[in-house]
Amino acid sequence: MTAGIALDTLYALLAGPWLVHLVYDRRRGWLTGTADNPRIAALTATTLLIVVPAAAAWLTSWLGSRGSRSTYDPIPTAWDKVFQRRSHCLVRARLKSGLWVGGYYGEKSYTSGYPEAADLYLQTTWAVSSAGLFERPLPRSGGIYIRMDDVEFLDFVEVPPAAEQGDTAGDRDTTAVGPQREEGVPARRQPARADAGSADAAPGR
């Protein structure tokens, strides 16, 4: 209401006599000016009643948001944001009981979305040590279901990219990726050991 009064006052100051002529004429009566110039009257009403108020509201909002660092994100929860474009990775969860569980998050995995309760299905289950280290994928695993009500926190571990010969580019400090291949997790080749017999047979020995 205050904004409307302010705009009406501004209109009267800037174009009062001309606006009054469109609405009322002393000799001819009401709305005669509008009847003589309907297009001008429609354009004037659209500009003063719609365009100017909308522009003023947008300008006020823009000026108010310039000093604010917060931004609005239509994604309802951080849970939905994390998994919106989540690439394949290993996921481990520390349960409220203190135990660690984990598995591989890939194309066949699934996560819930708002407004459903947060839960997660990992398509392959991994054995996780008491220290939270990935050890190996469990044989014949059908996946693992994790309900977030039972979890203290989740940790996402990126899978190291494979080198040309199939070796990993380097394991993460907190992850021990086992030697088996599973769902795109590359194998880590064991280092070759020198043959003691052949070394003894070398020339000069």
Protein Blocks (a to p, Z undefined) as FASTA:
>chain_A
ZZmmmmmmmmmmmmmmmmmmmmpcfknoghklmmmmmmlmmmmmmmmmmmmmmmmmmmmm
mmmmmmpcbdcdfbfbfklmmmmmpccdddddddfkopacdddddfkbccdddfbdcddd
dfbdcdddfkopafbdcehiabjaddfklpfbdcddddddddfkopafbdcfkbccdfbd
eehiacddddddddfklmmmpghZZ
